[in-house]
Amino acid sequence: MDEKPDVARELARQHYDAGDPLGWFEALYKQANGKFDTIPWADRGVNPHLAAWCVRELHPRPGARVVVIGCGLGDDAEYLAARGAVVTAFDLSETAIQWCRQRFPQSTVTYKVANLLEFVGDFDLAVEIYTLQAMPPALRAQAIESAGNLARDLLIICRGREETDPPGQLPWPLTRADLEPLSNLGLSIQNFEDFDDPFQPGTRRFRAYWRR
Ligand SMILES: C[S@@+](CC[C@H](N)C(=O)[O-])C[C@H]1O[C@@H](n2cnc3c(N)ncnc32)[C@H](O)[C@@H]1O
């Protein structure tokens, strides 16, 4: 959530107060009614940190089975499919998934409505971008464990902070310690990049890649 966050934060607050902390995603997509303006992450293009990583790592290879977690409006999934991966992309929001199907009617991506906390898979690569940081911190550990069980390899791109920094506001940056339990799932860290986002100066990002 990097721009236009006010509508999203207000909806999130209302849903938290009502005891439904994940409900605001569907509400936001529904309220947008097909317009991109109020969806803070609707860049209508591939995430540049994902694209740069794929080019650098030559990953995923054509034919690799990739799952995109919290795929939003589908741009990252479509990019991975265009690189030849066999892509499944899922999101909690039914409206987001319908929107993906409308935007990309010829797509080879299998789009699904699903909750990360319940989704089970056996993919070659799982890609998580900006979803963990948007989920309630109370669900973070469970969400990270679910993401870590989906595939042989895992790529996470998210906001980052030090343990000693204040937690901030939505989207809540992750700490390195948040991600350490992944090593208990048999994943070993291949590279952990910690950088100031050149496309959004002043925003600290992590881009981290694990293999099993
Ligand atoms: C901040 S958006 C990022 C979307 C996309 N990854 C991007 O970078 O454009 C987070 C997305 O994750 C979805 N989401 C949130 N919680 C989820 C969950 N538990 N399971 C699946 N999707 C979830 C939301 O509906 C939303 O589309």
The ligand as an ORCA input file, in Angstrom:
! r2SCAN-3c Opt
* xyz 0 1
  C      -1.495     -5.232     -0.577
  S      -2.340     -6.222     -1.727
  C      -1.026     -6.720     -2.821
  C      -1.547     -7.340     -4.085
  C      -0.454     -7.824     -5.044
  N       0.377     -8.861     -4.452
  C       0.369     -6.654     -5.499
  O       1.535     -6.558     -5.091
  O      -0.147     -5.848     -6.287
  C      -2.650     -7.689     -0.783
  C      -3.527     -8.691     -1.511
  O      -3.578     -9.891     -0.771
  C      -4.918    -10.321     -0.664
  N      -5.000    -11.038      0.604
  C      -5.004    -10.524      1.856
  N      -5.069    -11.493      2.766
  C      -5.080    -12.649      2.074
  C      -5.151    -14.017      2.454
  N      -5.225    -14.372      3.738
  N      -5.147    -14.954      1.486
  C      -5.096    -14.591      0.178
  N      -5.047    -13.316     -0.242
  C      -5.035    -12.361      0.702
  C      -5.751     -9.066     -0.738
  O      -7.061     -9.301     -1.169
  C      -4.939     -8.233     -1.720
  O      -5.321     -8.475     -3.048
*
